[in-house]
Structures are given as structure tokens and as C-alpha cells.
Amino acid sequence: MKSIFKPLLFVFVSLFALAGCSEDNNPKEGNEYAVIPTPMFDLPDVVEIFSLACGNCKNMEAMIPAIEDMTKIEIAKTHVTFNESAQRSAYVYYVAANQNNGKPSHEMMTDLFTYTQSGAGADKHDHGESQEIEEAAEAMTPAQKKAEMITIFAKYNMKSPIDLSEAEHEAVYQAMVKAETIVTNANIASVPVFLVQGKYLVNSSAHKTLEDLAATITYLNSLDK
């Protein structure tokens, strides 16, 4: 009897060990991410889709360096173009992006978020949050708002939106056309959100920590490669 049960015990222990090792803890489609209706295979590995008028996007901007460090991936950006107000913000963003290798510095992004979300005439377009943007303590006039925009671009040695040539305006317009295509194909309803490999849309709210979010981005970026 002893010689019979020993092999059986070994088999059962082995089976349980294998079951434990094969447990799948990878992100799941429909939970941590979704596959978009129209994949785009000409995009950078990871793209953050955002809005300068979005409070959560401003908060996410402060976390981008940490996500890039954890994933070892440089994150590109696409500004939404939901409506006329969003398009105004997008225009300001792409004027800066086109003068800085496709993406403004984190410091300039912080200035642009603050500029867009404060003062009289702040863009308050719907970005899927149902969140009101608070007015600055001292609302600025349109003239003051324009002067602030010029000051921000001058701070980073860039032309402001009102100083562009016709060719530069056209380049900004083309960038916005591409952004519209990305937003439409990915069926974006709210921001911020990350698009990986032009195919996988990350559900940020399904992640409890920044480390979990970075792990999902890393995992999705490893698929199909």
C-alpha cells in the first residue's frame, strides 16, 4: 500500500503545483483594456489621448514621467477634437507640438494646462468627466488671455499661434486632421486614455495603482510582436 500511495501523492501535488503556476494574472480584454473597432498600425507604441481642458488629464500629466520610466516607453500625445472649443485647445497644443519634435516638454504642458483651465474664456468643453473647471480667483479679459498665451510660447522660444506662417498653420491643421482620425477610429468617449499599438485602449479606472497601469501598458505593448 505504501508503495502505491507515494506515486499517487506525488501526482496530486504536481497537479496542484502546475495549476497554481498556470494561473493567468495578465490584463483581461473587457476589463483592463478593450480592442478598438478600427486599429491603426502607423502610430507610436503608446499614445495618450487627452484634452488641455480636462482636469484629470492635467493630473495625469504629472504622472507621465513615472509611467515612461516604469514602461521604458516614450508616450506620444493626441489632443481630442470633440467640438469647436476642443479644437481651439487642440490648435494651441499642436502649435507647440510642431515646434518641439511632436510633443511639448512636461514643463510647457503644465503651463498650457493652467492657461487653458483658468481665467475668463477658459475652454470648458465636455471631455467625458462631468467635471466643472474652477475659475481663477481673478478672471482675465480676452486681451489678458491672449497676452498670457504669447508669454508662454515666448518662454519656450516658440512662435505663438498668432505668429505662424501660412505653411505652419497648414501643418497644425494637418496634425488636427490626424488627431480627429485617431479619436474617431478609437471611439474615444472620455479622456485621459492610453492607446497601445494603435489597437488596445487601456481602461485607466480598472487599475488601482500607477504600477498596475504601467504593467498593463507594458503587457499590451508586448503583444503581437
Secondary structure, DSSP 8 states (H G I E B T S, - for coil): -HHHHHHHHHHHHHHHHHHHHT---S--BTTTEEE-SS--SSS-SEEEEE-TT-HHHHHHHHHHHHHHHHHT---EEEE--SSHHHHHHHHHHHHHHTTTTTS--HHHHHHHHHHHHSSTT------SS-------SS---HHHHHHHHHHHHHHTT---GGG--HHHHHHHHHHHHHHHHHHHHTT--SSSEEEETTTEEE-GGG-SSHHHHHHHHHHHHHTT-
